Amino acid sequence: MLRNVVGRNFVYKQNHCVVHGDLNNQNCFLIYEMQHARLLNFIKFKRHLKNNRPSIIHRRTTHDGKDILKGDVDRFNGITVDVSKLVTRQVEHHNFGVILADSIKLWNKDERSCAWLKVPIEYSHLIKSAAEQGFKLHHAEGDYTMLTKWLGAGPSKVPMYATHQLGVSGFVLNERKEEVLMVQDRHRISRWKFPGGYANLGEDISDTAVREVFEETNIRTEFQSILAFRQQHSLPYNFGRSDFYFVCRLKPLTFDIKPCESELVDAQWLKVDDLLASNDHTLLSKRMAVLVQHGLRNGFSDVDIAMEQLNSVFKGAAYKLFHRKLTSSS
């Protein structure tokens, strides 16, 4: 059985026979204690190897000679295989399917809960083989597709990917003038709205609000609190994902508006009282104005959802916790 194939160099072991060789070198040095028949078998094997280069590397091989894809086992007892680290681009659909089938048998024997295949876009031709073995598409992002196959008992317990998308807007409040920054979207000019947009991957809600306001209006701001958030399902153009939308209270650091021409047709400072009195605003915008009006009259302690950073149970990580501010007596 072939062991440790690296390029054209090899080490062959069988019973008491150890063979070191280089396929580029016609002279192979043999250290062996074998019968004549075993030597002939090795020579035949060497010729076969020269004509059949391995197309998959870094594999695990079982005692019965079957090639098994190696992977990383997670804390849920699932196994993840990164195809780009194991397979050459030239591997054929049929060959990969055979090795994958043998791998699944071993994973079942090892009682793995599920299997994951990370398939780069240049290896997409192998997705057909995975689908024939019962793998399903879980998600695709950038230059790879992730497939999964549930191996445990009963229905799959693998969670859906990205059940929600996250939108963030900024209620930029000039407290001295009791004015709020409002914009008219070029693609939805019928009503005024708060400047905002979708959060980037790994971006805090507070940072999204500040970034979006600056990109749309050139107004620099400072995060103060979260006023409210909305959850909504079945929105059009959301690819079937549900939606979280956070409204953050921001303090303006600059005041001269320069609207982004590619996104907006207008941007203005509007009186909070006028926002409440006008019918040219959504119910959500008017409700936010009610909250802010209460804050202006009675203080924002009853309105603000504050942000606090705490250390995570995962070493070296932290997270943001949002809650009402605690009074000094709490």
Secondary structure, DSSP 8 states (H G I E B T S, - for coil): -EEEEETTEEEEEETTEEEEEETT-S--EEE----HHHHHHHHHHHHHHHHS--SB-S-EE-TTS-EE---EE-TTS-EEEEGGGTB-TT--HHHHHHHHHHHHHHHHHTT-SEEEEEEEGGGGGGHHHHHHTT-EEEEEETTEEEEEEE-SSSS-----S--EEEEEEEEEEETTTTEEEEEEETTEEEEEE--EEE--TT--HHHHHHHHHHHHH---EEEEEEEEEEEE-S-TTSTT-EEEEEEEEEEES-------TTTEEEEEEEEHHHHHH-SSS-HHHHHHHHHHHHHHHH-GGGT-EEEEEEE-SSTT-EEEEEEE---TT-
